[in-house]
Amino acid sequence: MKRMFLLLTGICVALTLTAQTDTTGKSNQSDTIRIGGMIIVNKKGKKGEDGDKDVEVYRRRRDYKPSNVSTNWFIVDLGFANWSDKTDYAAARTSGFIAPDITEDQLDLRSGKSVNVNIWIFMQKLNIIKHVVNLKYGFGVELNNYRFSEDIKFMKNPTLIMKDIVQHDKNKLAADYATIPLMLNFNFTPRREEGFGFSIGASGGYLYSARQKVKGGQGKKAKEHDDFDLRKFKISYIGELQLGPIKFYGSVANRSMWEKGLDMTPYNVGVRFSNW
């Protein structure tokens, strides 16, 4: 019994000596407490400032953990619309698609005034390889306004492009498509919510509305609804570039937007507003 008592007494003394800390020369030691995503550092006062303590609170950086399937609702693109014109105007005049006095200059677009607005109802990103390679797809509408610098007019049944005798303050051709994009996404920083990467792919669009809208010198507006022999279906090569919170997009059609007469391949570039 005595031996057991002496053994327990020895253990208690050893624990007491271990628990005691010599603070000489260690006045600047600090205690660190972690609570969830916060780090609290309790710094002891400097020499000559007994009893004073500095408390600093930090937030621990947490890695973003993406899900295997994520959805982004109502993405908006704002950009510029234009086309690459390779039309044989002599053949177009001979076919009767454009009037004899229409040249390439009459179909020039106003610089910086032709715009593209895309509204994607949703886009989804599906993880393929460790969130670095993903499949992106969605659905939305693609709205293009091509503004002309000259006073031209579109006639229908059959389509004929001619000079207008009325002077226009505004003159545009609008072409709107319901579009499904499909892209392969490469995300170089999968653990960051706003990372760096790019996407490439293609989109298929259906022309659901087309019209010419003009505004005369006296403020009178006129609108003519027709497809004007624009192609009903449009296939485009598309891409996007993500630089942290800033995102850019671009698209170029695989062929002319017109079924006949004109050889104009449309393209768009701009800024994308989305979560990823």
SULZI-V601724 format. One record per backbone hydrogen bond with DSSP energy under -0.5 kcal/mol. CO is the residue of the C=O (numbers start at 1). NH is the residue of the N-H. If there is no record, write none. Layout:
co | nh
CO | NH
CO | NH
This chain:
co | nh
1 | 5
2 | 6
3 | 7
4 | 8
5 | 9
6 | 10
7 | 11
8 | 12
9 | 13
10 | 14
11 | 15
12 | 16
13 | 17
14 | 18
15 | 19
16 | 20
21 | 23
23 | 26
26 | 29
29 | 44
31 | 42
33 | 35
33 | 40
35 | 38
37 | 60
38 | 35
39 | 41
39 | 58
40 | 33
40 | 42
41 | 43
41 | 56
42 | 31
43 | 54
46 | 49
49 | 52
52 | 45
54 | 43
54 | 56
56 | 41
58 | 39
58 | 60
64 | 66
68 | 127
70 | 125
72 | 123
75 | 120
76 | 273
77 | 118
78 | 271
79 | 116
80 | 269
82 | 267
83 | 85
84 | 86
84 | 265
87 | 89
88 | 92
89 | 93
90 | 94
91 | 95
92 | 96
92 | 97
92 | 98
93 | 96
97 | 161
99 | 102
103 | 107
104 | 107
105 | 108
106 | 150
108 | 149
110 | 113
110 | 114
113 | 115
114 | 81
115 | 145
116 | 79
117 | 143
118 | 77
118 | 120
119 | 121
119 | 141
120 | 75
121 | 74
122 | 139
123 | 72
124 | 137
125 | 70
125 | 127
126 | 135
129 | 132
129 | 133
132 | 134
132 | 187
133 | 128
133 | 129
134 | 136
134 | 185
135 | 126
136 | 183
137 | 124
139 | 121
139 | 122
140 | 179
141 | 119
141 | 143
142 | 144
142 | 177
143 | 117
144 | 146
144 | 175
145 | 115
145 | 147
146 | 173
147 | 110
150 | 152
151 | 164
153 | 155
153 | 162
155 | 160
160 | 155
160 | 162
161 | 99
162 | 153
167 | 217
170 | 215
171 | 148
172 | 213
173 | 146
174 | 211
175 | 144
176 | 208
176 | 209
177 | 142
177 | 179
178 | 206
179 | 140
180 | 204
181 | 138
182 | 202
183 | 136
183 | 185
184 | 200
185 | 134
185 | 187
186 | 188
186 | 198
189 | 192
191 | 64
193 | 195
195 | 244
196 | 188
196 | 189
197 | 242
198 | 186
199 | 240
200 | 184
201 | 238
202 | 182
203 | 236
204 | 180
205 | 234
206 | 178
206 | 208
209 | 176
210 | 226
211 | 174
212 | 224
213 | 172
214 | 222
215 | 169
215 | 170
216 | 219
220 | 216
222 | 214
224 | 212
224 | 226
227 | 230
229 | 259
229 | 260
232 | 207
234 | 205
235 | 254
236 | 203
237 | 252
238 | 201
239 | 250
240 | 199
241 | 243
241 | 248
242 | 197
243 | 246
246 | 243
247 | 272
248 | 241
249 | 270
250 | 239
251 | 268
252 | 237
257 | 231
260 | 262
262 | 264
263 | 86
264 | 257
264 | 266
265 | 84
266 | 253
267 | 82
268 | 251
269 | 80
270 | 249
271 | 78
272 | 274
273 | 76
